[in-house]
Amino acid sequence: MSNRQSSATEGVSNVTQAWLRASSHLMNSAVEANRATLAAFGLVDRDGEEDTRADAGTPSVAYNREDWVTERTVDRPEHITVGDHVAFTKTISQDDVAVFAEASGDTNRLHLDPEFAEDTRFGRNIAHGTLVSGLISAALARLPGLTIYLSQDVEFTGPVDIGDRLTATVEIVEDLGNNRYLLSTDVHKEDGKQIIEGEAVVLIDDVPE
């Protein structure tokens, strides 16, 4: 190889290494930015400190906040059976409604404009139905393993006021095989009043290393 070819090859190698270093820096910066954003919203990675004991259950893949409550009856994907359930509880806040409206584009005045809402059948602002049904997805995300939504049937049985504290409960009702499950999906208010009833089909994969 000539000196010119050697210099050119070395130059390409240096450029490649510099590009890799820059890419790595950008990726790390993006990851740290995402973590900072999650922290700003009060979210923490998975269930806080992960339990690394050999007999520990599979941690949730979902981020959490201190004011959210999760209960589940099974801790490993391979142990999931009919009757197992997960319950997820949170309060629907004005901020939730505003952020959901912005993120989804659903700026229906029924949810955002008090004066407008006064003249509706509800007489006040209520939360988006899709925001409320999202609590079902939140509960499913807290099953052990990586849960993938395949289908959902939902029936709304009442409105949700801003400030209501809700619990979404999902329960395995049938093992469909190949890691697919049929679940009942319900959302209730603190007083026990049902807001949503329905069914979902999910696929539960192993959590990536």
N, C-alpha and C positions, 0 to 999 in steps of 0.2 A: 504494500500500500504506500502511495506517495505521501509526502509530508502534507500536501494540500488536502488529499482525501482524508488523512488522519485528523487534520485540524477541523475539517468539515464535520466528520463523524463525531468528534469531541464536542463541537459546537451544538450539534443536534442533541447529543446526550445531555449537555448542560441545560439546554432549553427545555427538554423533556422533564428533567429533574426539577427545574424551577417551576414548570407548569404543575407537576404533581404536588410540590410543596404548597403552591398557591391554592390548588384545588382542595387539598387537605385542610388548609387554613380556612377556606370559605365554608367547607362542610362543617368543620368544628364550630365556626362562628354561627352558622345557621342552627345547628343543634343547640348551642348555648342560648341563642336568641329565642328559640322555641321554648326552652326550659324557663327562660326569664319571663316570657309571656304567660306561661302556665302558672308560674309563681305569682305573677301580678294578679291573676284571677283567683289566687288562693288554692290552686290545684297542686297536688303532690303526685309523684310517680308511683303508680300501682297502689299498694296498701301501706305506703311509708317504708319502713325498714323491712326488707324481705327476709323471711325465715328460711335459713339454709339448712335446717336439720333434715336428715334423711327421711324422717317420718312426717315432715311438714306437708301441708296441702299445696296445690297449685295456686299461686297468687292470682288475683284478678289482673287482667291486662288493662283495666280502666284506671284513669286518674281519679283522685278523690279529694273531697274537702271535709273539714272537721264537722261541718253542720249537716253533712249527708250521712245517712245510716244505711248499712247493708247487713242483711242476714241471709245465710244460705245453709242448706242442710247437707251439702256434699262438697268435698274439697279436692277431688281428683276426677279428671274427665273419665277415666276408666271405671269409676265407681258410680257414674250417673245411672239412675234407674227411675222407673215410673214412681211418682210421688215426691221426688226431690223438687225443691223450689228455692227461689231467690226472691227476696223482697228488698226494694230500694226506696228510700224515703228522702224527700227534699221539699222545701218550700218554694212555691212559684212567686218570684218577686217581680216588682215593676221593671227592674233591670233585665230580668230574664225575658220579659215580654218585648222590651225595647230592642234588645240585642237580637232576639229571634226575628223580629220584624225587619230589621236591617239586613240580617244574614239571609233570610229567605225571600225578601222582597214583598212579603205579605203585610202591607201597611194598611189593612182594613181599619177604618176609623172606629169600628166597634171595639177594637183592642187598644186604641191609642188616644182617642178624643173623648174626654168625659162628657162634654156638652152634647156631642152627637149621640153617645151611647145612652144618655138619659131618655131619649125619645124612642129607644128600641124596646123590644119585648123584655129585655133583661134589666133595663133601667140603670145600667152601670157598665164600665169596661169589664170584659172577661178575657181570660187567657186564650190564645190560639189553641184550637183542638189538636193541631199537629205538634205543638210544643208539649202539650200534656201527654199525648201518645208517645212522645220521645222518651218518657220515663220508662216505658216498656223496653225500649232499646237499651236504656241505661241498665236495667235489671238484667237483661240478657247478656250484656257485656261483662257482668260480674259472675257468670257461671265459670267454673274452672275450665280452662282451655281457651281457644280463640273462636268465639261464636260468630257465625256468618248468617245474616238474615236471608232467608229464601222467600218467605211470604208472610203476610199479616192480614188478618180480617179483624176489623174494629167496628164496634157499635158504641156510639156516645149516648150516655143515658142522663147526662146533666152537664151544666156549665161549671167552669172553675173560676172562682174569683181570684184576683191578684192578692197574694198573701196566704192563700190556702196551702196547707201542708198535706202532701199527697204521698201515698205509698203504692208503688207498682209491684205486683206479685206475678211471677211467672212460674208455672209448675209443669213438670214433665208428665204428659198424659199418655204418650205412646212412643215406643222406640221403633223408628221406621227402618232401622238398619243402615249400615254404611255411615255411621256417625251422624245420622239425621234424626231429629226428634220433633214430635208435635207437642206444643205447650199450650196451656190455657194462659191468657194474659188479661189481667185485671188491674184497674186503678181505683183506689178508694180514698176518700177524705178521712181526716182524723176521726170524725164522728161515725165512720163506718159506711157512709153513703157511697154507693158505687158510681163511678164516673165513666168508666170504660169497661167493656167486656169483649172478649174476642179470643182468637187463636193465632198461633204463629208456628211456622216450620223453620227450623234452624239446622245448620251444619256446624259441628264442633270439631275444629282441627286442633292438632297439637300446637302449643305455643312455641314460636321460633326461639332458638337458642340466643 
